[in-house]
Amino acid sequence: MSATWAFTRPLSMTFKLLETFFYVMISNTETCLYLSMMFAMFVNAGLISVIYPLSMFGYALLEETRPRNHYWKFIQSYTTVILIIKFLFNLAVFDYFKE
């Protein structure tokens, strides 16, 4: 009975609920990533960001289980390359080519 009493105390239950909330968030990270890719397309609509919804709807959501690790590595490397290119073109050195 002492284990049941310790488990049902309010502070213990609060920590268990908090832990369960974080487990729910961790288990749904794939959905959060899909939503962020859709949001990126809406905010930065263009040919550069069209890869996100095409890959998401054309490959990731059609997989029977979760997408393979190669898909996430491709998305991560594509995003990194795009961010580096955007950063480089925002430097003052490239102002001459923008005009």
Residue pairs with C-beta under 8 A, 6 or more apart in sequence:
6 12
7 13
7 16
25 32
30 66
34 56
34 60
34 61
37 52
37 53
37 56
37 75
38 52
38 53
38 56
40 49
40 52
41 49
41 50
41 52
41 53
48 82
49 82
51 78
52 75
55 71
55 74
55 75
59 67
59 71
60 67
60 71
88 94
89 98
